[in-house]
Amino acid sequence: MNARVLSELVADELVKLGLEAAGSAECGQRYTRWCPRQPGFGTRCYAGGRTVYVVQTKMQGRLRTVTLCDVRLITITKARAIARRVLLRAQVGENPASTRTERRAVPLFRRFLDEYWNAVSPGWKPSTLQSNRHYRRRLERAFPRAYLDQITSADVQRWFAKITEAAGPAAANRAFELLRALFVKAEEWGILSESASPCRGITRNKLREHECRLSAIELEHFGAALVNAEVNHPMAVAAIRLIALTGCRKNEILNLTWNEVRGRRLLLTDAKTGPRTVWLGRAGEAILASLEPHPGLDEVFWWHDQPLSVSRLDHVYRSCREAAGLRHVRMHDLRHSFASHAASMSETLPMIARLMGHCNTAMTARYAHLDDADVLEVCERIGAVISRAMGER
């Protein structure tokens, strides 16, 4: 410990009050009055009229005196409290330079984001990587110039609220999950201490559940709209029909290759939950049989020498649902309807889960709910049985 360390302790305490260290003291005549209530603290008056607070302690066998600040900047009570903290820190041998060295060992958030991405992203599926690239951009601008251990829960909450307002609750949830996973890795790799993640205790946005199952009449209207669009958009219409007939996700059909088509089965290699098998009914098998493979592409669905894009598929779908008067129906609702119709036909949850490619039946139960008409019909049947048993007419 030396005079430089003492000066750094003083500067560290002054920064907390938004003040700067006083710097070099004036030369010439001076008089120091030491405080009887706080040993080592006093006021020093110079011939030029300037008066400052000073702190003095013995370090390495020598008395060291450091100026705190001008007496006009803070009250003597505050100055005495600063002096007390400085002297205590000096007595226990604290060195601010060592603390700064430890902090530099923790990387900046932006730098650790690169390290995390390079280490983890090679294990993601292509579809996950593509999606996370979008959400990574939200993180890159999140905490500029902040070290990883400087980010607080309040910082994360403010960022989360800002992303929710700008991009919507669902997109904010996905970006938050990426951030949360990053901090989990920081703990696992020993960069942060256990349970130090600022994401703990933050609640994700609650999303409005969208429940929609197309009725027989709605499916008839939608089918008629697909027939009309088929002339100009044969590939997109075929893809939409296959989604409706298989309950597959949009990307699973768009990324489908001819190598994955095996008779009445689709052996998907990049499904959301990993490789899975999709079974085809006669109608689905007929759709694939009617398609002409592209001579230079592996993808089943294409447009102008390019794989059919998400934007083009969405465009055709939106035009068809408008024509059918189904503006409220999302493309994902075709998958939802597939599961719901299976449930209304009394298929078991394990069977529906297998058809849908779910890892567990809890997810299937969310999709495969029955509409009000189904519930009412069952209620009527149960009520009739109970009424007869009770002898009612």
Secondary structure, 3 states (H helix, E strand, C coil): CCHHHHHHHHHHHHHHCCCCCCCCCCCCCEEEEECCCCCCEEEEEECCCCEEEEEEEEECCEEEEEEEEECCCCCHHHHHHHHHHHHHHHHCCCCHHHHHHHHHHCCEHHHHHHHHHHHHHHHCCHHHHHHHHHHHHHHHCCCCCCEHHHCCHHHHHHHHHHHHHHHCHHHHHHHHHHHHHHHHHHHHCCCCCCCCCCCCCCCCCCCCCCCCCCCHHHHHHHHHHHHHHCCCCHHHHHHHHHHHHHCCCHHHHHCCEHHHEECCEEEECCCCCCCEEEECCHHHHHHHHHCCCCCCCCECCEECCEECCHHHHHHHHHHHHHHCCCCCCCCHHHHHHHHHHHHHCCCCHHHHHHHHCCCCHHHHHHHCCCCHHHHHHHHHHHHHHHHHHCCCC
